[in-house]
Amino acid sequence: MGRTEILIGALALALAAAADQLRPAETAARPAQASFLGAWRWQPEDERLGGFSGLELSPDGGSFIAVSDAGLLVRGRLARTGPGARISGVRDVAVVPLKDRRGRPLSGVWDDAEGLALSPGGEILVSFEGEHRVWRYAPSGEGLGEVGRRQIFAGLQNNSALEALALAPDGALLAIPERSGALSRPFPVFLFRAGRWEHAFDLPRRAPFLPVGADFGPDGKLYLLERHLNGIFGFRSRIRRFTLTGDGIADEETILETATGRHDNLEGIAVWSDAAGGIRLTMISDDNFRGFQRTEFVEYRITR
């Protein structure tokens, strides 16, 4: 080896050492991201089950409540295995139809349940598209009455209305439609507080994704699940995270964006804290009651 090669080698080692010294600072500045934990396909024997659009989990991630496009309320327990407590099964499933105030199961344009939230008192809050509205339900599925007056939702698009529903830490109920009405228009955010709905603020629209689910995490931030149908190739999913202030949002982060076909049509999301103190994102897919799609639970964990 000649002197020139030695000098070049020494220079390369010096540059590599300098790069190693810089890496911790770069890692510390890296924004939050979601790392994949696992996915489990659910193939229920009950033919009524499918089309899941809203999801809530217990604080320990052991049980779930979901609503479907067919107006069903579904409860169950999640089996978890391994060091990462990954989902490995569903058991103890109970199904009840959502009912109107006369005790009749919802049907027709009235049963397309999309968003789901749980009140501190145990009531189940469900948003619908078709007939745009939000209703309160008892755990038995009995209708307790509408949340506020629906006139504010009258201008929303058909089959693209109140997809996402979430209860804020301060008790305000938040609803977001799937479409804003124009590609350049932000998504309106409706809040129910002090006994009425109001168009409180907007979320920026980042094409081509559309909102389908939302939840507030243990960090108090709003997590928005969005999806995009990439033609015959399948679905893409994205999760954005926002800090809310009294006037709207203070920041915006994209913590997950999947490749086409990575998962099915993810529509419901629950954000919770696992035993290790990490924030988990648990999602469920809407198979649209089509044989070529699948119902699956998908989990990610937020890392840096």
N, C-alpha and C positions, 0 to 999 in steps of 0.2 A: 504494500500500500504506500503510495507516494505522499509527499507533504500536502499536496492539494486535496487529496481524498481525506486526509486526516483533518485538515482545516474544515472541509465541508461537513464531515461527520460531527466534529465538535460544535459547529454552528447549528446543525440540526438538533443535537442534544440540548443545546442552550435554548433554542426556540421551543422545543417540546416542554422543557422545564418551566419556561415562562408561561406557556399555555396552561399547564397544570395549575400554576398559581392563580391564573385568571378564572379558571372554571368555577370555583366556589361562588365568586361574586356573580357570575352569569347565572348559575343555578338559583341563587337567592333571589334574583330579579325576575325569574321565570314566572309567568302567571299561573294561577291554579289550573289544574287539569284533572280529568276524570279517568282513572285507570279501570280497565275491564276486570270484573271479578268472575262472572259466569252468566250463563243463560240456561234455562230449563224449559223444555217444551211441555205444555200441559195438554193432554188429550182426554178431556172429560167424557165419561160414558153418557152423561145426560146431554141429549141432543139440543136442549134449550140453551146450553152454555156456549158462549162465544160473543163476538162483537163488543169486547170490553173496552170502555173509553175512560173510566175514572177509577182511581185506586187510592186507598188509604191503608196504612199499616199501623199496628200497635207500636208503642214506644220501643219495645224490644225487638221489633221486626219479626215476631213469631206468628202473628195472625193478620188477616187482611179483610178488607171490605172492598168490593168492586161493583160498578154498575155497568149494565150493558145497553146496547142500542135497542134491545127488545123490551126495555123497561123492567129489568130484573135487578134485584139486589142480592148479591152473592157474598157469603161469608165463608171463611175457611182458615185452616192453619197451614203454615209453611214449614215443611221439614227442612232442616239445615244440617249439613255434615261437613267434616273436615276442619282444619285449622282456621280457614277463612269463613266458616259458617255459611257456606254457599247453599243456595236453594237446591234441594234434591227431590222435592215432591210436594203434593198438596193433599190434605186430608181433612176430614170432618167438615165437608162442604154442606152448606145449607142455602137453599134458594127460596126467595119470596118475591112475588111480584109487587112493584110499586103500585099503590092504589090512589084513587081520588078520595075526596072527603066523604063520599057515600060508600066507600069500601069496595069499589069496583076496580079491577086491574086496568091499568092504562093500556090503550090500544090505538092503532092508527097513527095519525100525526102527533099524538100526545105522548107516545112512549119512547121517543128517541133521546134517552138520557146520555149526557156527555160528560159533564164535570161533576166532581164529588168533593165534599168537605165535611168534616165532623165538628159540631159545636162542642164547647166545654161541657154543656149540659147533657150531651148524648144524642142530640138530634142529628139527623142526617140531612145534609143540604145537597140538593141535586139541581144542576142546570140542564136545560133542554134546548135543542134546536128543532126546527119545524114550527112548533108553537113556542116562540122564544119566551122563556120564563125561568124563575128559580123557585123551588118549593122546599118546604120543610117536611121531613118524614120521621115517624117514630121508628125505633129499631125493628119493629114488626113489619114495616113497609106501609103502614097506614098514613095517609096524607093528613098533615096538620095545617096546611094553608100555604098560600103564596108568600114569598118574601118580597115585600114592597109592591109597587104597581109597575106593570110591564110596559107602559107606554114608551119609556125611554129606549126600549129595544125595537120599536116598530120599524125603524129604518134599516135594520140588519138584513143581510142577504139570506135567502132561503138555503137551508142545508149547510150553512156556514156561520152559524151564530155562536151561542155561548158554549164554546168547547172547553174552556179552562175556568176552574173555580178554585179559590183558595181563601183560607181564613187567616188574616194578618194577626201578628202578635197582640195588637191593640184591640182586636175583636171585630175590626171592619172586614166585611166580606167583599172579595174582589172577583170580578168576572171579566173574561176577555174573549171576544169573538174570534173565529178562525180567520175571517177575512176582514179587511179594512175598507173595501169598496173601490180601491185604486192601487196600482202598483207603487205609486209614489207617496201614498198616504200612510201615516203611522197607525198602529193598532190602538183603538180606544180602550181605556181601562175604566170600567165602571165599579164604583164602590158603594156598598150599602152601609150607611152609618146614620145615626140619629133618625132612624125610621124612614129613610128614603134613599133611592138610588141617585147617583150623580155621575156624570162623565168627569172623572177627577183629573186624569192626565192621559198621556199617550206613551206607548213604547215604540221605539224606532223599528221600522220594517227593514229587515235585511234579507232580500230575496236570495233564493227562491222559497225559503222555508215559511211555514204557516203555524201559528200556535195551536196546540191540541191538548195541553195539560199544564197545570201549575201547582206549586206547593211552596210554602214557606219552610225553610230549613231551621235547624236548631240554632243557627247563627243569625236568625232574624231576617235573612235575605230571601228575595223572591226568586224561585227557580222556574224558568219557563221552558217546557218541552215543546219542540217544534219538529215538523216533519215535511219531507218533500217527496212526492212520487215521481221518480225518474223514469217515466214511461213503462215499458215492459221489463225493465231491468230491476225494478224493485224500489224500496224506500230508503231514504236517508233520514237520519235523526240529528237534531242539534239541541243542546241545552245552553241557554244563556242565563246568567245570574245578575240580579240587580239589587242595589241598595236603595230602599225607598226613603224619601224624606216627606215632609209635610207638603211640598210643592210638586212632587213627582219622583224622579229617579236621580240619584247622585252619580252613579257609575254603571257600567255595563261590561260584563265579561263573557266570553264564549269559552266554556269549560269542556264541551264535548261536541264533536262533529264527526259522524260516522260515514264510512264509504257506502255506496249504493249496495243494497242487498245484505249488509252486515247483520241487520235485524229485520224483523217484519215490521208491521205498521204500529209502532209504539205510540200509544195515546194517553195512557194514565201514568202518573208519576207520584211517588211518595218519597220525601226527603227526611232522613232520620239519623240519629247518632247510634253507632254500634257500640259493642262492649269495650272496644279499644279507644273509644272517643272520636273515631273518625266519622265523617259525614258520608252516608251511603245514599245512592240514588237508585231506587227500585222502580222499575217500569213494567207495564203489561201491554201486550199488543192487541189490537183489534183485528180479528181475522175476517171481518165482514161476512161471516157465515159462508165462506168460500173454501172449498176443499183444497185449493192450491195455496192458501195462506195458512198460517199457524198461530195458535195462541201460545205466547211464551212470556215468562218472567225473565227480565234482564236486570243485572245489577252492575253498577260502577261504584267506585270509591274515589273521593276527591283526594288528590295528592298535589304536591308541588314539584 
